[in-house]
Amino acid sequence: MFQGSRVVITDRLHAHILATLMGIPNVAMDNDYGKIEGIYSNYTGRFSTAHFAQDEAQLISTVNSLLKEDRP
């Protein structure tokens, strides 16, 4: 499902982990439980493809930056 995607935007932990491990740039926002930020802070944040957004403005900014980097 993610294959060929330029950027994945998600608020689901497993989607964030899958995209990260596949090497696909992704931006995750947390859910009500706070577990995505915890995983990002302790593990996935070490990967260059993983990004975390605290709010919608940061999400949009990060996605735009990733898409600009992706251009040939």
Distance bins in CASP14 RR format, pairs under 12 A and 6 or more apart:
PFRMAT RR
TARGET T0000
AUTHOR 0000-0000-0000
RMODE 2
METHOD distances of the structure
MODEL  1
1 8 0 0 0 0 1 0 0 0 0 0 0
1 10 0 0 0 0 0 1 0 0 0 0 0
1 14 0 0 0 0 0 1 0 0 0 0 0
1 15 0 0 0 0 1 0 0 0 0 0 0
1 18 0 0 0 0 1 0 0 0 0 0 0
1 19 0 0 0 0 0 1 0 0 0 0 0
1 22 0 0 0 0 0 1 0 0 0 0 0
1 24 0 0 0 0 0 1 0 0 0 0 0
2 8 1 0 1 0 0 0 0 0 0 0 0
2 9 0 0 0 0 0 1 0 0 0 0 0
2 10 0 0 0 0 1 0 0 0 0 0 0
2 12 0 0 0 0 0 1 0 0 0 0 0
2 14 0 0 0 0 0 1 0 0 0 0 0
2 15 1 0 0 1 0 0 0 0 0 0 0
2 16 0 0 0 0 0 1 0 0 0 0 0
2 17 0 0 0 0 0 1 0 0 0 0 0
2 18 1 0 0 1 0 0 0 0 0 0 0
2 19 1 0 1 0 0 0 0 0 0 0 0
2 20 0 0 0 0 0 1 0 0 0 0 0
2 21 0 0 0 0 0 1 0 0 0 0 0
2 22 1 0 1 0 0 0 0 0 0 0 0
2 23 0 0 0 0 1 0 0 0 0 0 0
2 24 1 0 1 0 0 0 0 0 0 0 0
2 25 0 0 0 0 0 1 0 0 0 0 0
2 26 0 0 0 0 1 0 0 0 0 0 0
2 49 0 0 0 0 0 1 0 0 0 0 0
3 18 0 0 0 0 0 1 0 0 0 0 0
3 19 0 0 0 0 0 1 0 0 0 0 0
3 22 1 0 0 1 0 0 0 0 0 0 0
3 23 0 0 0 0 0 1 0 0 0 0 0
3 24 0 0 0 0 1 0 0 0 0 0 0
4 19 0 0 0 0 0 1 0 0 0 0 0
4 22 0 0 0 0 1 0 0 0 0 0 0
4 23 0 0 0 0 0 1 0 0 0 0 0
4 24 1 0 0 1 0 0 0 0 0 0 0
4 25 0 0 0 0 0 1 0 0 0 0 0
4 70 0 0 0 0 0 1 0 0 0 0 0
5 15 0 0 0 0 0 1 0 0 0 0 0
5 18 0 0 0 0 0 1 0 0 0 0 0
5 19 1 0 0 1 0 0 0 0 0 0 0
5 22 0 0 0 0 1 0 0 0 0 0 0
5 23 0 0 0 0 0 1 0 0 0 0 0
5 24 1 0 1 0 0 0 0 0 0 0 0
5 25 0 0 0 0 1 0 0 0 0 0 0
5 26 0 0 0 0 1 0 0 0 0 0 0
5 27 0 0 0 0 0 1 0 0 0 0 0
5 49 0 0 0 0 0 1 0 0 0 0 0
5 63 0 0 0 0 0 1 0 0 0 0 0
5 66 0 0 0 0 0 1 0 0 0 0 0
5 67 0 0 0 0 0 1 0 0 0 0 0
5 70 0 0 0 0 0 1 0 0 0 0 0
6 19 0 0 0 0 0 1 0 0 0 0 0
6 23 0 0 0 0 0 1 0 0 0 0 0
6 24 0 0 0 0 1 0 0 0 0 0 0
6 25 1 0 0 1 0 0 0 0 0 0 0
6 26 0 0 0 0 0 1 0 0 0 0 0
6 27 0 0 0 0 0 1 0 0 0 0 0
6 49 0 0 0 0 0 1 0 0 0 0 0
6 63 0 0 0 0 1 0 0 0 0 0 0
6 64 0 0 0 0 0 1 0 0 0 0 0
6 66 1 0 0 1 0 0 0 0 0 0 0
6 67 1 0 0 1 0 0 0 0 0 0 0
6 68 0 0 0 0 0 1 0 0 0 0 0
6 69 0 0 0 0 1 0 0 0 0 0 0
6 70 1 0 1 0 0 0 0 0 0 0 0
6 71 0 0 0 0 1 0 0 0 0 0 0
6 72 0 0 0 0 0 1 0 0 0 0 0
7 19 0 0 0 0 1 0 0 0 0 0 0
7 23 0 0 0 0 0 1 0 0 0 0 0
7 24 1 0 0 1 0 0 0 0 0 0 0
7 25 1 0 1 0 0 0 0 0 0 0 0
7 26 1 0 0 1 0 0 0 0 0 0 0
7 27 1 0 0 1 0 0 0 0 0 0 0
7 28 0 0 0 0 0 1 0 0 0 0 0
7 49 0 0 0 0 1 0 0 0 0 0 0
7 50 0 0 0 0 0 1 0 0 0 0 0
7 51 0 0 0 0 1 0 0 0 0 0 0
7 53 0 0 0 0 0 1 0 0 0 0 0
7 59 0 0 0 0 0 1 0 0 0 0 0
7 60 0 0 0 0 0 1 0 0 0 0 0
7 62 0 0 0 0 1 0 0 0 0 0 0
7 63 1 0 1 0 0 0 0 0 0 0 0
7 64 0 0 0 0 1 0 0 0 0 0 0
7 65 0 0 0 0 1 0 0 0 0 0 0
7 66 1 0 1 0 0 0 0 0 0 0 0
7 67 1 0 0 1 0 0 0 0 0 0 0
7 68 0 0 0 0 0 1 0 0 0 0 0
7 69 0 0 0 0 1 0 0 0 0 0 0
7 70 1 0 0 1 0 0 0 0 0 0 0
8 14 0 0 0 0 0 1 0 0 0 0 0
8 15 1 0 0 1 0 0 0 0 0 0 0
8 16 1 0 0 1 0 0 0 0 0 0 0
8 17 0 0 0 0 0 1 0 0 0 0 0
8 18 0 0 0 0 1 0 0 0 0 0 0
8 19 1 0 1 0 0 0 0 0 0 0 0
8 20 0 0 0 0 1 0 0 0 0 0 0
8 21 0 0 0 0 0 1 0 0 0 0 0
8 22 0 0 0 0 1 0 0 0 0 0 0
8 23 0 0 0 0 1 0 0 0 0 0 0
8 24 1 0 1 0 0 0 0 0 0 0 0
8 25 1 0 0 1 0 0 0 0 0 0 0
8 26 1 1 0 0 0 0 0 0 0 0 0
8 27 1 0 0 1 0 0 0 0 0 0 0
8 28 0 0 0 0 1 0 0 0 0 0 0
8 29 0 0 0 0 0 1 0 0 0 0 0
8 49 0 0 0 0 1 0 0 0 0 0 0
8 50 0 0 0 0 0 1 0 0 0 0 0
8 51 0 0 0 0 0 1 0 0 0 0 0
8 59 0 0 0 0 0 1 0 0 0 0 0
8 62 0 0 0 0 0 1 0 0 0 0 0
8 63 0 0 0 0 1 0 0 0 0 0 0
8 66 0 0 0 0 1 0 0 0 0 0 0
9 15 0 0 0 0 1 0 0 0 0 0 0
9 16 0 0 0 0 1 0 0 0 0 0 0
9 19 0 0 0 0 1 0 0 0 0 0 0
9 24 0 0 0 0 0 1 0 0 0 0 0
9 25 0 0 0 0 1 0 0 0 0 0 0
9 26 1 0 0 1 0 0 0 0 0 0 0
9 27 1 0 1 0 0 0 0 0 0 0 0
9 28 1 0 0 1 0 0 0 0 0 0 0
9 29 1 0 0 1 0 0 0 0 0 0 0
9 51 0 0 0 0 1 0 0 0 0 0 0
9 52 0 0 0 0 0 1 0 0 0 0 0
9 53 0 0 0 0 1 0 0 0 0 0 0
9 56 0 0 0 0 0 1 0 0 0 0 0
9 58 0 0 0 0 0 1 0 0 0 0 0
9 59 1 0 0 1 0 0 0 0 0 0 0
9 60 0 0 0 0 1 0 0 0 0 0 0
9 62 0 0 0 0 1 0 0 0 0 0 0
9 63 1 0 0 1 0 0 0 0 0 0 0
9 64 0 0 0 0 0 1 0 0 0 0 0
9 66 0 0 0 0 1 0 0 0 0 0 0
9 67 0 0 0 0 0 1 0 0 0 0 0
10 16 1 0 1 0 0 0 0 0 0 0 0
10 17 0 0 0 0 1 0 0 0 0 0 0
10 18 0 0 0 0 1 0 0 0 0 0 0
10 19 1 0 0 1 0 0 0 0 0 0 0
10 20 0 0 0 0 0 1 0 0 0 0 0
10 24 0 0 0 0 0 1 0 0 0 0 0
10 25 0 0 0 0 0 1 0 0 0 0 0
10 26 1 0 0 1 0 0 0 0 0 0 0
10 27 1 0 0 1 0 0 0 0 0 0 0
10 28 1 0 1 0 0 0 0 0 0 0 0
10 29 1 0 0 1 0 0 0 0 0 0 0
10 30 0 0 0 0 0 1 0 0 0 0 0
10 31 0 0 0 0 1 0 0 0 0 0 0
10 36 0 0 0 0 1 0 0 0 0 0 0
10 40 0 0 0 0 0 1 0 0 0 0 0
10 44 0 0 0 0 0 1 0 0 0 0 0
10 50 0 0 0 0 0 1 0 0 0 0 0
10 51 0 0 0 0 0 1 0 0 0 0 0
10 52 0 0 0 0 0 1 0 0 0 0 0
10 53 0 0 0 0 0 1 0 0 0 0 0
10 59 0 0 0 0 0 1 0 0 0 0 0
10 63 0 0 0 0 0 1 0 0 0 0 0
11 26 0 0 0 0 0 1 0 0 0 0 0
11 27 0 0 0 0 1 0 0 0 0 0 0
11 28 1 0 0 1 0 0 0 0 0 0 0
11 29 1 0 1 0 0 0 0 0 0 0 0
11 30 1 0 0 1 0 0 0 0 0 0 0
11 31 1 0 1 0 0 0 0 0 0 0 0
11 32 0 0 0 0 1 0 0 0 0 0 0
11 33 0 0 0 0 0 1 0 0 0 0 0
11 34 0 0 0 0 0 1 0 0 0 0 0
11 35 0 0 0 0 0 1 0 0 0 0 0
11 36 1 0 0 1 0 0 0 0 0 0 0
11 37 0 0 0 0 0 1 0 0 0 0 0
11 52 0 0 0 0 0 1 0 0 0 0 0
11 53 0 0 0 0 1 0 0 0 0 0 0
11 56 0 0 0 0 0 1 0 0 0 0 0
11 59 0 0 0 0 1 0 0 0 0 0 0
12 18 0 0 0 0 1 0 0 0 0 0 0
12 19 0 0 0 0 0 1 0 0 0 0 0
12 26 0 0 0 0 0 1 0 0 0 0 0
12 28 0 0 0 0 1 0 0 0 0 0 0
12 29 0 0 0 0 1 0 0 0 0 0 0
12 30 0 0 0 0 0 1 0 0 0 0 0
12 31 1 0 0 1 0 0 0 0 0 0 0
12 33 0 0 0 0 0 1 0 0 0 0 0
12 35 0 0 0 0 0 1 0 0 0 0 0
12 36 0 0 0 0 1 0 0 0 0 0 0
12 39 0 0 0 0 0 1 0 0 0 0 0
13 19 0 0 0 0 0 1 0 0 0 0 0
13 20 0 0 0 0 0 1 0 0 0 0 0
13 26 0 0 0 0 0 1 0 0 0 0 0
13 28 1 0 0 1 0 0 0 0 0 0 0
13 29 0 0 0 0 0 1 0 0 0 0 0
13 30 0 0 0 0 1 0 0 0 0 0 0
13 31 1 0 0 1 0 0 0 0 0 0 0
13 33 0 0 0 0 1 0 0 0 0 0 0
13 34 0 0 0 0 1 0 0 0 0 0 0
13 35 1 0 1 0 0 0 0 0 0 0 0
13 36 1 0 1 0 0 0 0 0 0 0 0
13 37 0 0 0 0 0 1 0 0 0 0 0
13 38 0 0 0 0 1 0 0 0 0 0 0
13 39 1 0 0 1 0 0 0 0 0 0 0
13 40 0 0 0 0 1 0 0 0 0 0 0
13 43 0 0 0 0 0 1 0 0 0 0 0
13 44 0 0 0 0 1 0 0 0 0 0 0
13 50 0 0 0 0 0 1 0 0 0 0 0
13 52 0 0 0 0 0 1 0 0 0 0 0
14 20 0 0 0 0 0 1 0 0 0 0 0
14 21 0 0 0 0 0 1 0 0 0 0 0
14 26 0 0 0 0 0 1 0 0 0 0 0
14 28 0 0 0 0 0 1 0 0 0 0 0
14 31 0 0 0 0 0 1 0 0 0 0 0
14 35 0 0 0 0 0 1 0 0 0 0 0
14 36 0 0 0 0 0 1 0 0 0 0 0
14 39 0 0 0 0 0 1 0 0 0 0 0
14 44 0 0 0 0 0 1 0 0 0 0 0
15 21 0 0 0 0 0 1 0 0 0 0 0
15 22 0 0 0 0 0 1 0 0 0 0 0
15 24 0 0 0 0 0 1 0 0 0 0 0
15 26 1 0 0 1 0 0 0 0 0 0 0
15 27 0 0 0 0 0 1 0 0 0 0 0
15 28 1 0 0 1 0 0 0 0 0 0 0
15 29 0 0 0 0 0 1 0 0 0 0 0
15 31 0 0 0 0 0 1 0 0 0 0 0
15 36 0 0 0 0 1 0 0 0 0 0 0
15 39 0 0 0 0 0 1 0 0 0 0 0
15 44 0 0 0 0 0 1 0 0 0 0 0
15 50 0 0 0 0 0 1 0 0 0 0 0
16 22 0 0 0 0 0 1 0 0 0 0 0
16 23 0 0 0 0 0 1 0 0 0 0 0
16 24 0 0 0 0 0 1 0 0 0 0 0
16 25 0 0 0 0 0 1 0 0 0 0 0
16 26 1 0 1 0 0 0 0 0 0 0 0
16 27 0 0 0 0 1 0 0 0 0 0 0
16 28 1 0 1 0 0 0 0 0 0 0 0
16 29 0 0 0 0 1 0 0 0 0 0 0
16 30 0 0 0 0 0 1 0 0 0 0 0
16 31 0 0 0 0 0 1 0 0 0 0 0
16 35 0 0 0 0 0 1 0 0 0 0 0
16 36 1 0 0 1 0 0 0 0 0 0 0
16 37 0 0 0 0 0 1 0 0 0 0 0
16 38 0 0 0 0 0 1 0 0 0 0 0
16 39 1 0 0 1 0 0 0 0 0 0 0
16 40 1 0 0 1 0 0 0 0 0 0 0
16 43 0 0 0 0 0 1 0 0 0 0 0
16 44 1 0 0 1 0 0 0 0 0 0 0
16 45 0 0 0 0 0 1 0 0 0 0 0
16 47 0 0 0 0 0 1 0 0 0 0 0
16 49 0 0 0 0 0 1 0 0 0 0 0
16 50 1 0 0 1 0 0 0 0 0 0 0
16 51 0 0 0 0 1 0 0 0 0 0 0
16 52 0 0 0 0 1 0 0 0 0 0 0
16 53 0 0 0 0 0 1 0 0 0 0 0
17 23 0 0 0 0 0 1 0 0 0 0 0
17 24 0 0 0 0 0 1 0 0 0 0 0
17 26 0 0 0 0 1 0 0 0 0 0 0
17 28 0 0 0 0 1 0 0 0 0 0 0
17 35 0 0 0 0 0 1 0 0 0 0 0
17 36 0 0 0 0 1 0 0 0 0 0 0
17 39 1 0 0 1 0 0 0 0 0 0 0
17 40 0 0 0 0 1 0 0 0 0 0 0
17 43 0 0 0 0 1 0 0 0 0 0 0
17 44 1 0 0 1 0 0 0 0 0 0 0
17 45 0 0 0 0 0 1 0 0 0 0 0
17 47 0 0 0 0 1 0 0 0 0 0 0
17 49 0 0 0 0 0 1 0 0 0 0 0
17 50 0 0 0 0 1 0 0 0 0 0 0
18 24 0 0 0 0 1 0 0 0 0 0 0
18 26 0 0 0 0 1 0 0 0 0 0 0
18 28 0 0 0 0 0 1 0 0 0 0 0
18 44 0 0 0 0 0 1 0 0 0 0 0
18 49 0 0 0 0 0 1 0 0 0 0 0
18 50 0 0 0 0 0 1 0 0 0 0 0
19 25 1 0 0 1 0 0 0 0 0 0 0
19 26 1 1 0 0 0 0 0 0 0 0 0
19 27 0 0 0 0 1 0 0 0 0 0 0
19 28 0 0 0 0 1 0 0 0 0 0 0
19 44 0 0 0 0 1 0 0 0 0 0 0
19 47 0 0 0 0 1 0 0 0 0 0 0
19 49 1 0 0 1 0 0 0 0 0 0 0
19 50 1 0 0 1 0 0 0 0 0 0 0
19 51 0 0 0 0 0 1 0 0 0 0 0
19 66 0 0 0 0 0 1 0 0 0 0 0
20 26 1 0 0 1 0 0 0 0 0 0 0
20 27 0 0 0 0 0 1 0 0 0 0 0
20 28 0 0 0 0 1 0 0 0 0 0 0
20 36 0 0 0 0 0 1 0 0 0 0 0
20 39 0 0 0 0 1 0 0 0 0 0 0
20 40 0 0 0 0 1 0 0 0 0 0 0
20 43 0 0 0 0 1 0 0 0 0 0 0
20 44 1 0 1 0 0 0 0 0 0 0 0
20 45 0 0 0 0 1 0 0 0 0 0 0
20 46 0 0 0 0 1 0 0 0 0 0 0
20 47 1 0 1 0 0 0 0 0 0 0 0
20 48 0 0 0 0 1 0 0 0 0 0 0
20 49 1 0 1 0 0 0 0 0 0 0 0
20 50 1 0 1 0 0 0 0 0 0 0 0
20 51 0 0 0 0 1 0 0 0 0 0 0
20 52 0 0 0 0 0 1 0 0 0 0 0
21 43 0 0 0 0 0 1 0 0 0 0 0
21 44 0 0 0 0 1 0 0 0 0 0 0
21 47 0 0 0 0 1 0 0 0 0 0 0
21 49 0 0 0 0 1 0 0 0 0 0 0
21 50 0 0 0 0 1 0 0 0 0 0 0
22 47 0 0 0 0 0 1 0 0 0 0 0
22 49 0 0 0 0 1 0 0 0 0 0 0
22 50 0 0 0 0 0 1 0 0 0 0 0
23 44 0 0 0 0 0 1 0 0 0 0 0
23 47 1 0 0 1 0 0 0 0 0 0 0
23 48 0 0 0 0 1 0 0 0 0 0 0
23 49 1 0 1 0 0 0 0 0 0 0 0
23 50 0 0 0 0 1 0 0 0 0 0 0
24 47 0 0 0 0 0 1 0 0 0 0 0
24 48 0 0 0 0 0 1 0 0 0 0 0
24 49 1 0 0 1 0 0 0 0 0 0 0
24 50 0 0 0 0 1 0 0 0 0 0 0
24 51 0 0 0 0 0 1 0 0 0 0 0
24 66 0 0 0 0 0 1 0 0 0 0 0
24 70 0 0 0 0 0 1 0 0 0 0 0
25 47 0 0 0 0 1 0 0 0 0 0 0
25 48 0 0 0 0 1 0 0 0 0 0 0
25 49 1 0 1 0 0 0 0 0 0 0 0
25 50 0 0 0 0 1 0 0 0 0 0 0
25 51 1 0 0 1 0 0 0 0 0 0 0
25 62 0 0 0 0 1 0 0 0 0 0 0
25 63 0 0 0 0 1 0 0 0 0 0 0
25 64 0 0 0 0 0 1 0 0 0 0 0
25 65 0 0 0 0 1 0 0 0 0 0 0
25 66 1 0 1 0 0 0 0 0 0 0 0
25 67 0 0 0 0 1 0 0 0 0 0 0
25 68 0 0 0 0 0 1 0 0 0 0 0
25 69 0 0 0 0 1 0 0 0 0 0 0
25 70 1 0 0 1 0 0 0 0 0 0 0
26 36 0 0 0 0 0 1 0 0 0 0 0
26 40 0 0 0 0 0 1 0 0 0 0 0
26 44 0 0 0 0 1 0 0 0 0 0 0
26 45 0 0 0 0 0 1 0 0 0 0 0
26 47 0 0 0 0 1 0 0 0 0 0 0
26 48 0 0 0 0 0 1 0 0 0 0 0
26 49 1 0 0 1 0 0 0 0 0 0 0
26 50 1 0 0 1 0 0 0 0 0 0 0
26 51 1 0 0 1 0 0 0 0 0 0 0
26 52 0 0 0 0 1 0 0 0 0 0 0
26 53 0 0 0 0 0 1 0 0 0 0 0
26 59 0 0 0 0 0 1 0 0 0 0 0
26 62 0 0 0 0 1 0 0 0 0 0 0
26 63 0 0 0 0 1 0 0 0 0 0 0
26 66 0 0 0 0 1 0 0 0 0 0 0
27 36 0 0 0 0 0 1 0 0 0 0 0
27 40 0 0 0 0 0 1 0 0 0 0 0
27 44 0 0 0 0 0 1 0 0 0 0 0
27 45 0 0 0 0 0 1 0 0 0 0 0
27 49 0 0 0 0 0 1 0 0 0 0 0
27 50 0 0 0 0 1 0 0 0 0 0 0
27 51 1 0 1 0 0 0 0 0 0 0 0
27 52 1 0 0 1 0 0 0 0 0 0 0
27 53 1 0 1 0 0 0 0 0 0 0 0
27 54 0 0 0 0 0 1 0 0 0 0 0
27 55 0 0 0 0 0 1 0 0 0 0 0
27 56 0 0 0 0 0 1 0 0 0 0 0
27 58 0 0 0 0 1 0 0 0 0 0 0
27 59 1 0 1 0 0 0 0 0 0 0 0
27 60 0 0 0 0 1 0 0 0 0 0 0
27 61 0 0 0 0 1 0 0 0 0 0 0
27 62 1 0 1 0 0 0 0 0 0 0 0
27 63 1 0 1 0 0 0 0 0 0 0 0
27 64 0 0 0 0 0 1 0 0 0 0 0
27 65 0 0 0 0 1 0 0 0 0 0 0
27 66 1 0 0 1 0 0 0 0 0 0 0
27 67 0 0 0 0 0 1 0 0 0 0 0
28 34 0 0 0 0 0 1 0 0 0 0 0
28 35 0 0 0 0 0 1 0 0 0 0 0
28 36 1 0 1 0 0 0 0 0 0 0 0
28 37 0 0 0 0 1 0 0 0 0 0 0
28 38 0 0 0 0 0 1 0 0 0 0 0
28 39 0 0 0 0 1 0 0 0 0 0 0
28 40 1 0 0 1 0 0 0 0 0 0 0
28 41 0 0 0 0 0 1 0 0 0 0 0
28 44 0 0 0 0 1 0 0 0 0 0 0
28 45 0 0 0 0 1 0 0 0 0 0 0
28 47 0 0 0 0 0 1 0 0 0 0 0
28 49 0 0 0 0 0 1 0 0 0 0 0
28 50 1 0 0 1 0 0 0 0 0 0 0
28 51 1 0 0 1 0 0 0 0 0 0 0
28 52 1 0 1 0 0 0 0 0 0 0 0
28 53 1 0 0 1 0 0 0 0 0 0 0
28 54 0 0 0 0 0 1 0 0 0 0 0
28 58 0 0 0 0 0 1 0 0 0 0 0
28 59 0 0 0 0 1 0 0 0 0 0 0
28 62 0 0 0 0 0 1 0 0 0 0 0
28 63 0 0 0 0 0 1 0 0 0 0 0
29 36 1 0 0 1 0 0 0 0 0 0 0
29 37 0 0 0 0 1 0 0 0 0 0 0
29 40 0 0 0 0 0 1 0 0 0 0 0
29 51 0 0 0 0 0 1 0 0 0 0 0
29 52 1 0 0 1 0 0 0 0 0 0 0
29 53 1 0 1 0 0 0 0 0 0 0 0
29 54 1 0 0 1 0 0 0 0 0 0 0
29 55 1 0 0 1 0 0 0 0 0 0 0
29 56 0 0 0 0 1 0 0 0 0 0 0
29 57 0 0 0 0 0 1 0 0 0 0 0
29 58 0 0 0 0 1 0 0 0 0 0 0
29 59 1 0 1 0 0 0 0 0 0 0 0
29 60 0 0 0 0 0 1 0 0 0 0 0
29 62 0 0 0 0 0 1 0 0 0 0 0
29 63 0 0 0 0 0 1 0 0 0 0 0
30 36 1 0 1 0 0 0 0 0 0 0 0
30 37 1 0 1 0 0 0 0 0 0 0 0
30 38 0 0 0 0 1 0 0 0 0 0 0
30 39 0 0 0 0 1 0 0 0 0 0 0
30 40 0 0 0 0 1 0 0 0 0 0 0
30 41 0 0 0 0 0 1 0 0 0 0 0
30 52 1 0 0 1 0 0 0 0 0 0 0
30 53 0 0 0 0 1 0 0 0 0 0 0
30 54 0 0 0 0 1 0 0 0 0 0 0
30 55 0 0 0 0 0 1 0 0 0 0 0
30 58 0 0 0 0 0 1 0 0 0 0 0
30 59 0 0 0 0 0 1 0 0 0 0 0
31 37 0 0 0 0 1 0 0 0 0 0 0
31 38 0 0 0 0 0 1 0 0 0 0 0
31 39 0 0 0 0 0 1 0 0 0 0 0
33 39 0 0 0 0 0 1 0 0 0 0 0
34 40 0 0 0 0 1 0 0 0 0 0 0
34 41 0 0 0 0 0 1 0 0 0 0 0
34 52 0 0 0 0 0 1 0 0 0 0 0
34 54 0 0 0 0 0 1 0 0 0 0 0
35 41 0 0 0 0 0 1 0 0 0 0 0
35 42 0 0 0 0 0 1 0 0 0 0 0
35 43 0 0 0 0 0 1 0 0 0 0 0
35 44 0 0 0 0 0 1 0 0 0 0 0
36 42 0 0 0 0 0 1 0 0 0 0 0
36 43 0 0 0 0 0 1 0 0 0 0 0
36 44 0 0 0 0 1 0 0 0 0 0 0
36 45 0 0 0 0 0 1 0 0 0 0 0
36 50 0 0 0 0 0 1 0 0 0 0 0
36 51 0 0 0 0 0 1 0 0 0 0 0
36 52 1 0 0 1 0 0 0 0 0 0 0
36 53 0 0 0 0 0 1 0 0 0 0 0
36 54 0 0 0 0 0 1 0 0 0 0 0
37 43 0 0 0 0 0 1 0 0 0 0 0
37 44 0 0 0 0 0 1 0 0 0 0 0
37 45 0 0 0 0 0 1 0 0 0 0 0
37 50 0 0 0 0 0 1 0 0 0 0 0
37 51 0 0 0 0 0 1 0 0 0 0 0
37 52 1 0 0 1 0 0 0 0 0 0 0
37 53 0 0 0 0 0 1 0 0 0 0 0
37 54 0 0 0 0 1 0 0 0 0 0 0
38 44 0 0 0 0 1 0 0 0 0 0 0
38 45 0 0 0 0 1 0 0 0 0 0 0
38 52 0 0 0 0 1 0 0 0 0 0 0
39 45 0 0 0 0 1 0 0 0 0 0 0
39 46 0 0 0 0 0 1 0 0 0 0 0
39 47 0 0 0 0 0 1 0 0 0 0 0
39 50 0 0 0 0 1 0 0 0 0 0 0
39 52 0 0 0 0 1 0 0 0 0 0 0
40 46 0 0 0 0 1 0 0 0 0 0 0
40 47 0 0 0 0 1 0 0 0 0 0 0
40 49 0 0 0 0 0 1 0 0 0 0 0
40 50 1 0 0 1 0 0 0 0 0 0 0
40 51 0 0 0 0 1 0 0 0 0 0 0
40 52 1 0 1 0 0 0 0 0 0 0 0
40 53 0 0 0 0 0 1 0 0 0 0 0
40 54 0 0 0 0 0 1 0 0 0 0 0
41 50 0 0 0 0 0 1 0 0 0 0 0
41 52 0 0 0 0 1 0 0 0 0 0 0
42 50 0 0 0 0 0 1 0 0 0 0 0
42 52 0 0 0 0 0 1 0 0 0 0 0
43 50 0 0 0 0 1 0 0 0 0 0 0
43 52 0 0 0 0 0 1 0 0 0 0 0
44 50 1 0 1 0 0 0 0 0 0 0 0
44 51 0 0 0 0 1 0 0 0 0 0 0
44 52 0 0 0 0 1 0 0 0 0 0 0
45 51 0 0 0 0 1 0 0 0 0 0 0
45 52 1 0 0 1 0 0 0 0 0 0 0
48 66 0 0 0 0 0 1 0 0 0 0 0
48 69 0 0 0 0 0 1 0 0 0 0 0
49 62 0 0 0 0 0 1 0 0 0 0 0
49 66 0 0 0 0 1 0 0 0 0 0 0
49 69 0 0 0 0 0 1 0 0 0 0 0
49 70 0 0 0 0 0 1 0 0 0 0 0
50 62 0 0 0 0 0 1 0 0 0 0 0
50 66 0 0 0 0 0 1 0 0 0 0 0
51 58 0 0 0 0 1 0 0 0 0 0 0
51 59 0 0 0 0 1 0 0 0 0 0 0
51 61 0 0 0 0 0 1 0 0 0 0 0
51 62 1 0 1 0 0 0 0 0 0 0 0
51 63 0 0 0 0 1 0 0 0 0 0 0
51 64 0 0 0 0 0 1 0 0 0 0 0
51 65 0 0 0 0 1 0 0 0 0 0 0
51 66 1 0 0 1 0 0 0 0 0 0 0
51 69 0 0 0 0 0 1 0 0 0 0 0
52 58 0 0 0 0 1 0 0 0 0 0 0
52 59 0 0 0 0 1 0 0 0 0 0 0
52 62 0 0 0 0 1 0 0 0 0 0 0
53 59 1 1 0 0 0 0 0 0 0 0 0
53 60 0 0 0 0 1 0 0 0 0 0 0
53 61 0 0 0 0 1 0 0 0 0 0 0
53 62 1 0 1 0 0 0 0 0 0 0 0
53 63 0 0 0 0 1 0 0 0 0 0 0
53 64 0 0 0 0 0 1 0 0 0 0 0
53 65 0 0 0 0 0 1 0 0 0 0 0
53 66 0 0 0 0 0 1 0 0 0 0 0
54 61 0 0 0 0 0 1 0 0 0 0 0
54 62 0 0 0 0 0 1 0 0 0 0 0
55 61 0 0 0 0 1 0 0 0 0 0 0
55 62 0 0 0 0 0 1 0 0 0 0 0
56 62 0 0 0 0 0 1 0 0 0 0 0
56 63 0 0 0 0 0 1 0 0 0 0 0
57 63 0 0 0 0 0 1 0 0 0 0 0
57 64 0 0 0 0 0 1 0 0 0 0 0
58 64 0 0 0 0 0 1 0 0 0 0 0
58 65 0 0 0 0 0 1 0 0 0 0 0
59 65 0 0 0 0 0 1 0 0 0 0 0
59 66 0 0 0 0 0 1 0 0 0 0 0
60 66 0 0 0 0 0 1 0 0 0 0 0
60 67 0 0 0 0 0 1 0 0 0 0 0
61 67 0 0 0 0 0 1 0 0 0 0 0
61 68 0 0 0 0 0 1 0 0 0 0 0
62 68 0 0 0 0 0 1 0 0 0 0 0
62 69 0 0 0 0 0 1 0 0 0 0 0
63 69 0 0 0 0 0 1 0 0 0 0 0
63 70 0 0 0 0 0 1 0 0 0 0 0
64 70 0 0 0 0 0 1 0 0 0 0 0
64 71 0 0 0 0 0 1 0 0 0 0 0
65 71 0 0 0 0 0 1 0 0 0 0 0
END
